[in-house]
Amino acid sequence: MSKKQHYSLWCFLGIFLFFLVLVLNFSVEKVTGKSSLPEVKRGYIFDRNYEPLVITLENYKAYYVIKNNNWMAESIPEVVKAYLPSTLNLPKKGIILLSEDLTLDEVERLSKESRVLIEKSFRRKILVPEIDFLIGETFNGYGVSGLEKRFDAYLQKGEPLVLSLDLKKEKKFLNLKKQLEKNYKLGLAEIDLFTGEVLAYVDEKETPLFEEAYPSSVFGIFHKNQKTTLWGLGEYFLASLCGQNISIDFVKKNEKVCNPELENFSKDKMMFLLDKSVVRVYFKDNKMLIVVLKEKNNSSEDIKISLCSERFDDLFAGLL
């Protein structure tokens, strides 16, 4: 055999062995559930004062592997039997779920058994369930909606996300929403005029009122875009007060980006009537409060009388 043939043979064997190792490693990972990549706990989400809003909990499951067709001849460990309702109807071969939620002490005891498989995963927990419409959801460790989706790449690295929300104000807004929810749909957002930060925000979960598109002419905004959301309305007022475009954001900022000229602003409150709802905007102490209130039951005429009531002005303006 020539040198060239020897070289070609060794190259072929080298490439074959390389791919064989890769396939074997992949197969081991599929069977055992173990990955060569380090496990990273998804980053926590905090309010502006570092109060936790969303945390990640470790979750452990245990499975028992029956390999022998004649399993009754073998002795099932007592530590495993404690998780089995009965040993009478066990399959001759297969994998049996022992528990979906183990404590760390249970993990330590069961992991000593050779036929017990422990599966580790991470479970997301929202500590303030009322804001789940904003936080969003995760699936298999990935953010699929809300802020979880928007900051998914960041949170997957284990980095914490500090929101601009103030949990104390948020709870105050949530309490008010609970008081009115029998008769009204309510959306509230308090925005810092220095930074564009959202300090508190509540809304309807299924159909957020702040994300609905309203005729911009109702708000006195005339441009090529015929409709705007209430977030767009807020940015319109920010631009008017700051002399520049400012984005409204839910992430805490470390510096001021605007010096609002409220003394030159014509009104400290405004009201806009829509078809079945009313939008109020208040300005005080360099804060802007946007409120949208929507009747659930009454007729159109009753809605106008009810929603324009001054009692709501006292109720909402007191939030600032």
N, C-alpha and C positions, 0 to 999 in steps of 0.2 A: 504493500500500500504506500502510495506516495505521501510526501510531507503535506501536500495540499489537501489530500483526502483525509489524513490524520487531523489536520486543523479543522476541516469542515465537520468531521465527526464529533470532535470535542466541543465545537461551537454549538452543534445541535444538542448534544447531551446537556451542556450548560443551560441553554435556553429551556429545554424540557424540564430539568430539575427546578429551575426558577419558577416556572408556571405551576409545577406540581406542588411546590411549597405554598404558593399563593392559594391554590384550590383547597389544599388541606386546612390552611388557616381559616379560610372562609367557611369551610364545613364545620370546623370546631366551633366557630362563633355562632353558627346557626343552631347547633345542637345544644350548646351550653348557655347560650345567651350572653356570652362574654365578648366584649369588644376590645380591640387593641387600643382604641381611642380612650382618653381619660373621660370619666363621667363628670359633667359640670352641672351643678345645681343652678336652675334658672334664677336670674337675678330678682331680688325683691323689688317691690314698688312702694315708695314712701310718699307721704304728703310733704309740704314745704318745711315742716318742723320735724321731719324724720320720724313721724309716727307711721308704723307699717300699715299699708293698705292691702297688699297682696304678698303672701309668702309662699314658699315651696316646701312641701313636706315629703320626707322619704317614705316610700311605701314598699313593703316586702310581702311577697307571696311564696308559698311553699307547695311543692309537688312531690308525690312519692312515685317512684318508678318500679313497676313490677316487670321483671325480665323473664322469670322462670314460668313456663307453662304450668308447672305443678307447684304453684305458689303456696298452696296450703301446707306443703311440706316444710316450708321455711318459716322461720320465726320472725313475725313482724315486731319491731322494737316497741316497747311500751310507750316511749315518747311519741311515736307515730300513731299508735292506737288511740291515744287521747284525742286525736283530730278526726278519727273515723267513726261515723255513727254506728257502723256495723262492719264486720269482716265476712259476713255471709254472702253478700252479693258482689264481691269484688271481681273485676275481670281477670282472666287468666294472664293477660299481658296488657300493658299500657301505662298511662300516666294519670294519676289521681290528684285532684286539687285538695290540699289539706287546709289551707287558709289563705284568704285574700288580704289580710291585714295583721301582720305579725308585729309584736313588740321586739325590741332589740334583744331582750333576754330570750325570747322564743327563737329568734334567729340564731343566737349563739348555741342553744341546745340542739336545734334541728340540724344545723349545718355540720354537726359531728357525725351524722348518719350518712353513709356512703350512697344510699339510694334516695336521698332527699335532695331536690333541686331548689335553690333559693333564687327567686327573681326580684331584682331591685328596680324600682321605678320612682318617678317623682310626680307628686300630685299638687296641683295649684289650688290655693285656698284664698278667696277674697274675704277679708275681715269685715268689710262694710258691704254686705250683699246688695244694698240699695243702689250702689253705683256700678253694678256689673254691666249696665248698658254702656258705660263709658270705658270700663276696663277691657271688656271683651273676653274672649275665650281662647283656650289652647287645646291642641289635639296632638297627641304623641310628641309633646315637647315643643311644638311649633305654635306661634301665635296665629290665629285664623280670623280674628276680628278685633275691632276697637284698638286701644293703645297696645294691647299685647301683639297685634299684627304690625302696627306702625313701627314699634321699636323691637321687633322680633330679633333681628340680627344682634342688637345690643344686649338684650336680655339673655339670649342663648349663651353668650360668653360669661354669664354669671355676674355681669355688671349691674349695680343697683340703679333704678330709675327714680329720680326725685321730681315729683310733680309740683306744679304751682299751687295746687289745691291746699286750702287750710281746712283740716278735718273738723275743727270746732265750728267754723262757718258752714261747712258742708252739712253737718248734723243739724244745725239751725234751719237750713234750707229744707232738709229732708222732713223735719218736724212740721214745717209750714205746709209742705206738699201733702203730707198725711192728713192734716186738718181739712184741706180743701178737696181731697181726691173724690169724695162722694159725689160732688156736683160739678167739679171742674177738672180739666186737664191743665197742667201747669208746667211751664219751663222757666227756669231762672238761671241767670249767669251774672256773676259779679266780676268785673274786669279792672285790673290796675291800669290806670292811664299812663303811668310812668313807664311800664314795661310791656303792656299787652298781655300780661299773665292772667289766666282765669283763676280766681281765688276760690270760687265756689260755683258749682253747676249741678242742677238736677233737671230731669226731663222725663218724658214718657219713654219706656223701654222699647216697645215694639215700633212705634212711629215717632221718633224724637221731633218735637215741634221746632227746635232750632235748626233742623236740617231740611224742613219743608221750604219749598220755593214760593215766595210771595211776590206780587207785582211791585217792582221797585218804585213805580210812580206813587204808590200809596205813601211811601216814606219821603217823597220829594226828591228822589234820585232819578235823574233822567240821563240815560246813556244807552249804548247799543244793546247791553244786556237787559232784557225786559223784566227779568225776575232776579230776586236775591234771597239768600237765606238770612236768618238773624245774625249768624256769624259775619256775613257780608255787611250787614247793617252796622254791626259793632266796629268793623274795620273802616267803614265809611266815616263814622264819627271820630275814630282815632286819627284818621288822616286829616280831618277838618281841624281837630284840636292840636295836632302835632306838626302840621305842615309837611308831613311826609307819610308814606305808606308804612304802616306798622302791622305786623301779623299778630293775630290772637293765638296764643299757644298755651298748652297745658304743662309745659316743662318749666321748672324754676330757672329764672335768669339771675345773674349775679350783678347786673348793672342796669341803670336806667337808660332807656333809648328814646325817651320823649319828655319834653317839658310842656305839658298841656296848658293852653292859654284859656282857662275857664272864665276869666274875667271878661273876655271878649265874646264869650258864647252867649247867645240871646236868651236861652232858657235853661233852668236847672231840672226841668222834667218835660217830657213829651208824651203824647198819646196818639196812637194810630188805630183806627177802626178797620177791621177786615170783615170778611163775610160772616164768619161764625166765631170770631175771636177778637181780642184787643191786644195790642203791643204797647207796653209802657217802657220808657227809658228815663232813668234818673241819674243825675250827676251830683256828687258830693264828696268832699275830701279827697279829690283826685282819684275817685272810683266811679265806675259806670255800672249801673245795674239795668239789665235788660230783662223784661218780664213778658211772657206771652201767656194769656189766660184764655181758655176755651171752654165754653159751656158744653155740658154733656146732654142735657135734656130739653131745655126750653125752646120756644119759637124764636125766630130771628128778631122780632121786636122786643121780646122779653130779654134776649141776649144783650141788646144795646143798652137797655135800661140797667140791667144787672151789672154788666162788665164795666160800665162807666161810673159806677158808684164811687163816691169819694172815700168810702171806707177802705177800698183797696189801696188808695194812695197812702193812707196812714199805715196800712199793714205792710206794704212793700217798701216805702221810703224808710221805714224804721229798721230795715235790714242793713242799711249802709251806716 
